[in-house]
Amino acid sequence: MLPQGLGTDGNGWIGTCGQGAGRSWTSELQPAFTATIDDPDYQPDDDGVYDPPVPLRATFAWVALDGTKIGEQHVDGYARDWFRAWTPSGQFEEGQTYAWHVRASDETGPGPWSPWCEFTVDVTSPKTPPTVTSKEFPADQAWHDVVGVTGTFTFAAGDDPDVVRFRYELDGQTGTVPAAPPRSPSRPPAVASTPSRSMRSTGPATAAPPSPTTSGCPPERRRGGRPAGSSGPGRRRRPSTR
């Protein structure tokens, strides 16, 4: 029953689990911790039917980086569910690094703890508003009926050193692109897309800063830029909590 798919959720973007230079970040003072948990006892019968579901309890625990315990939460669900722990206010501070882990329990007892997932709180946004430009799909609030034509979207945020990566959503697809280093002669980041339907350019984009404790190492996921013609991120379902 080792938990999988561990992530730190802040403002809808889920950072992967890591430590040191591979740690995640969050722009939320009340992040959520997520995991999926399976149980080897949950196997199909001779007809391939999974019944009945196996109830599980996930125990999330989080600490300061020096090991001081901060909080704990139990989340009830079933095997193969997606579990999420919602943290209370007042437990995390800007610029500080923390860690959490999780384990599952069934009727036979608890399983092993997952690896520690470190994250840094960074709620300070970049000072320079990012922009998205496209020759094929300009931000003119108009519909462009060019289905099948490939367009290029270019991202920029001036020479703001606090911007290291853009996240975008375009035509139902999401992705990330690294920002060009400040005052770099390299070409600005861009993505190409061939729309399957008419698009309307709306812009502008948004971007997020690197964690102040990772020496500018880009996080796995961030709040980020939306190219023209995009919409907000989707949400995953929330399991019951107790």
ChimeraX attribute file (.defattr): number of C-alpha atoms within 10 A of each C-alpha:
attribute: neighborCount
match mode: 1-to-1
recipient: residues
	/A:1	20
	/A:2	16
	/A:3	24
	/A:4	17
	/A:5	11
	/A:6	25
	/A:7	24
	/A:8	28
	/A:9	25
	/A:10	22
	/A:11	15
	/A:12	20
	/A:13	20
	/A:14	22
	/A:15	23
	/A:16	22
	/A:17	24
	/A:18	18
	/A:19	14
	/A:20	11
	/A:21	14
	/A:22	17
	/A:23	26
	/A:24	31
	/A:25	34
	/A:26	29
	/A:27	23
	/A:28	20
	/A:29	19
	/A:30	19
	/A:31	23
	/A:32	19
	/A:33	24
	/A:34	24
	/A:35	23
	/A:36	20
	/A:37	23
	/A:38	18
	/A:39	19
	/A:40	8
	/A:41	10
	/A:42	16
	/A:43	14
	/A:44	11
	/A:45	9
	/A:46	7
	/A:47	6
	/A:48	8
	/A:49	9
	/A:50	12
	/A:51	10
	/A:52	10
	/A:53	12
	/A:54	18
	/A:55	16
	/A:56	24
	/A:57	22
	/A:58	26
	/A:59	20
	/A:60	25
	/A:61	20
	/A:62	23
	/A:63	19
	/A:64	17
	/A:65	15
	/A:66	9
	/A:67	10
	/A:68	10
	/A:69	13
	/A:70	14
	/A:71	14
	/A:72	16
	/A:73	16
	/A:74	18
	/A:75	18
	/A:76	18
	/A:77	20
	/A:78	21
	/A:79	21
	/A:80	18
	/A:81	16
	/A:82	20
	/A:83	29
	/A:84	27
	/A:85	26
	/A:86	16
	/A:87	18
	/A:88	12
	/A:89	9
	/A:90	8
	/A:91	13
	/A:92	19
	/A:93	15
	/A:94	15
	/A:95	14
	/A:96	15
	/A:97	22
	/A:98	22
	/A:99	25
	/A:100	25
	/A:101	22
	/A:102	29
	/A:103	21
	/A:104	26
	/A:105	17
	/A:106	17
	/A:107	9
	/A:108	6
	/A:109	9
	/A:110	15
	/A:111	16
	/A:112	12
	/A:113	16
	/A:114	18
	/A:115	18
	/A:116	19
	/A:117	24
	/A:118	26
	/A:119	30
	/A:120	25
	/A:121	24
	/A:122	22
	/A:123	18
	/A:124	16
	/A:125	16
	/A:126	18
	/A:127	14
	/A:128	16
	/A:129	17
	/A:130	22
	/A:131	20
	/A:132	22
	/A:133	20
	/A:134	18
	/A:135	10
	/A:136	14
	/A:137	24
	/A:138	19
	/A:139	19
	/A:140	12
	/A:141	14
	/A:142	13
	/A:143	15
	/A:144	16
	/A:145	13
	/A:146	16
	/A:147	12
	/A:148	12
	/A:149	11
	/A:150	12
	/A:151	16
	/A:152	17
	/A:153	20
	/A:154	17
	/A:155	29
	/A:156	22
	/A:157	24
	/A:158	16
	/A:159	14
	/A:160	19
	/A:161	18
	/A:162	21
	/A:163	27
	/A:164	22
	/A:165	26
	/A:166	28
	/A:167	22
	/A:168	26
	/A:169	19
	/A:170	20
	/A:171	17
	/A:172	10
	/A:173	11
	/A:174	13
	/A:175	14
	/A:176	17
	/A:177	16
	/A:178	15
	/A:179	23
	/A:180	22
	/A:181	16
	/A:182	15
	/A:183	10
	/A:184	9
	/A:185	8
	/A:186	9
	/A:187	10
	/A:188	15
	/A:189	16
	/A:190	17
	/A:191	16
	/A:192	12
	/A:193	14
	/A:194	13
	/A:195	16
	/A:196	11
	/A:197	11
	/A:198	13
	/A:199	20
	/A:200	17
	/A:201	20
	/A:202	20
	/A:203	21
	/A:204	17
	/A:205	22
	/A:206	22
	/A:207	27
	/A:208	27
	/A:209	26
	/A:210	25
	/A:211	26
	/A:212	18
	/A:213	18
	/A:214	17
	/A:215	9
	/A:216	15
	/A:217	16
	/A:218	21
	/A:219	22
	/A:220	17
	/A:221	24
	/A:222	27
	/A:223	22
	/A:224	21
	/A:225	27
	/A:226	27
	/A:227	30
	/A:228	27
	/A:229	22
	/A:230	22
	/A:231	16
	/A:232	12
	/A:233	16
	/A:234	9
	/A:235	8
	/A:236	8
	/A:237	9
	/A:238	11
	/A:239	14
	/A:240	12
	/A:241	15
	/A:242	9
